[in-house]
Amino acid sequence: IEQFVLAKYHMAKQVYFHRLRLITDAMIVRALSLGIEKDNLPWLRRLYKYDGSDEYIQNYLDWDDAKLMNCLLSANKKDTFAGELFTRLKERRLFKKIFAINLREIQDEIARKQLSGLARDSQLRMQIETEIAKHLSSMTRKKIKPYQVIAKQYTFKSVRKAVADESIVIIVGESGKRNFDEESALFNSIDKKQSEEYLEVYAPFKLAGRKANNERAKALQKDIARILIDAAKEGDTGVKKGGSNVA
């Protein structure tokens, strides 16, 4: 059972949380959100705004991935925000991961707490994406729009918390019946609270040329870290911009 649980854990970490999977999912969610909020597509709003009615359920069941993509990739939808992103997905022109950080690396407690809730704070997320878009545009001298920058915060649960389903498996031994997580010294020793929180940024941006790419990439990491922390601190206390405070 321990081997099975570890296999599930590594499957999640290496496949479900794979870089391309995270980027693709983020682009799909952003495209659908833009289709509702910016493109004002009534059929898309009806599809994703649940109202509990039988009509909603029937309409939802009439759709599948292929039908959704065909509609958003049709000639009269290609110039929409949603159509643009779905065209990139179809052509495999995925955004690049231009920044990644484990939130433990952020020393400033206020900023770390604010960024930990980024998935629920749309105002802070939009502020961060706008600032990063401006910075990338100045670097490339090409217009990168805020909606083309995606700041994604997610949590990777500890092994023990991620496999809660197996904790109720009953092990029959010499001492009687015990739950799996009590019987297994390996999993019993793991702290359930020891989860990892990450923040990544995706955008249609690629450093040109191989020479000195490492230095430019490091500089970009520092610049984005500064933007994140400044925005988080301003959003919480109105603190003026300062250093990066990254360990």
Secondary structure, 3 states (H helix, E strand, C coil): CHHHHHHHHHHHHHHHCCHHHHHHHHHHHHHHHHHHHCCCCHHHHHHHCCCCCHHHHHHHHCCCHHHHHHHHCCCCCCCCHHHHHHHHHHCCCCCEEEEEEEHHHECCHHHHHHHHCHHHCHHHHHHHHHHHHHHHHHHHCCCCCHHHCEEEEEEECCHHHHCHHHHHCEEEECCEEEEHHHHCHHHHCCCCCCCEEEEEEEECCCCCCCCCHHHHHHHHHHHHHHHHHHHHHHHHHCCCCCCCCEC
